[in-house]
Amino acid sequence: MQKRGYVLADPEILSRSFEYSTNPLVLVLETQSQQADDKLAAERQVRRSLQKQLRLKEEEIEELKQKKQITDEKYRELLQTLYSKQENNERLISQMVQKYTQMDYDQIDSLDCLISEAILNGQLIKADSLLRSKGSMRDRVEEIMFEQQIETEEEKLLAKRQVDLNLSKAGTNKKMENVASDCHKFFDRFCLTQQYDSAAFYLNIRSELDTTNINYLLESIDFEKEFISDGWEMTKYKRALDISLKFYGEQSWEYALCCNRIGNEISEESYKTADFAEKYLKVAHNIIDSIYGDNHLEMARCYLSYGKMYSSESCGIYSNDTDWEKDVELAKDYLIKAVNIYKKVNPTGLLDIAKCYMLLYDVCGEEEFNEMAFNIYKSINKGQNAGTAFYYYKKGLKFYGNENLLTPSLYGYFFENISNFDDHTAIRKEIKNYKKSIPLLRKAQDIYIRAFGINYPMVDEVDYIIDQIETEIQLFNRALKYSDPIQILYNIWNNR
């Protein structure tokens, strides 16, 4: 390994494995020339130390001969043995040079540093004394073996505790699944009696029980949005987003799902929030594309979300027709893409296809899309579903519009004849349209009641709108008695 002229002082470190530790892992780098100088200096020291030891041994043998303590034959034998050992020192020299060259003296304690220097300089008595100052080698080995025995026993205890913990977790998870199942049974039981507050309560318990289950939380939010109009908050979506990020990561399907929901919700608030919504939808789109590719059910949902966003934005205020047409075309393109994928990968998912057709009708105004959606809704549960009800609801609202007369209850702040008829005729035509809307709205309400019960939020919504229509019809009839009915409408409205 080299880095800009530097090499590792200890290249073997790359082949070793290291366990996690709070101690730092230090890699020592030096230039090749510095490394060569270090090796040369170490080898010089080792050879000098060995030569010094050789001279001392020679002097000892010579002294024994002088004192007549050994025979001439023994004298020659001892020297021969000494010199033969010296011939084998080359391998020892190489090993010692390698060892002391690779040693990082900055990373060892002062005593070990002194010992290494003493050995390298041939001060063997000093090195021996310093080594013995650390304590008896036998005692030190016994201490380590004792500690290893304790650690082995501790490992066995930890392993047993881990087994017990895993069994406990499995039991807890089983209980949690059982409670979650019972929560959903309570939910079903209260839905059947249209007690939606109680039903939502048990969905909330389930989502709080398992905070890692995004689907539980989203199901709770969806139910509250549809059946308890003021029972949900955007913060719950944000909580789902935080959970998905923490447990699944920012490239997960769960995170994309939450981004898609938040983008949808923001785009439905107002056309003014479309840019903010688009940021979330783009994140979701990119993740889904990387996981599943373009031809997948999840991608169809992304396109549906884009279509909803641009259809919502197309209802906003535009400085010119070109910008409006651009958003209409974008909404149409995305919705058609969604329909094509739904038909290919999930042809039985009729509700999603119908939802796309309804949005296409809203954007393009082409009755063909409206009828295609209606035909799908009629085929599901004999037409007793929210889609069929919503079809009649929107059709009723179409007659409760401003075809002939601009009224303050819908769009403006005043009354104005916007037709080619005189004021009296325009008002009579508006009354006729208003009366057409009431049976359509009642039909929608009946379906809502049969499908979801009297406590469904849209039931009250329809009652409120019909009250508004009937009040305005009365107001129109009063104004028709006067020569200037528009002015009379304005005066009555302001003095109501």
Secondary structure, DSSP 8 states (H G I E B T S, - for coil): -EETTEEESSGGGGG------SS-----EEEHHHHHHHHHHHHHHHHHHHHHHHHHHHHHHHHHHHTT-S-HHHHHHHHHHHHHHHHTHHHHHHHHHHHHHH--GGGS-HHHHHHHHHHHTT-HHHHHHHHHTT--HHHHHHHHHHHHHHHHHHHHHHHHHHHHHHHHHHHHHHHHHHHHHHHHHHHHHHHHTT-HHHHHHHHHHHHHH-TT-HHHHHHHHHHHHHHSTTS--HHHHHHHHHHHHHHH-TTSHHHHHHHHHHHHHHHHH-GGGHHHHHHHHHHHHHHHHHHH-SSSHHHHHHHHHHHHHHHHHTTS--SSHHHHHHHHHHHHHHHHHHHHHHHHH-TT-HHHHHHHHHHHHHHH--HHHHHHHHHHHHTSGGG-SHHHHHHHHHHHHHHSS-SSEE-TTTT-SS-EE-SSS-HHHHHHHHHHHHHHHHHHHHHHHHHHHHHH-TT-HHHHHHHHHHHHHHHHHHHHHHHTTSSSHHHHHHHHHHT-
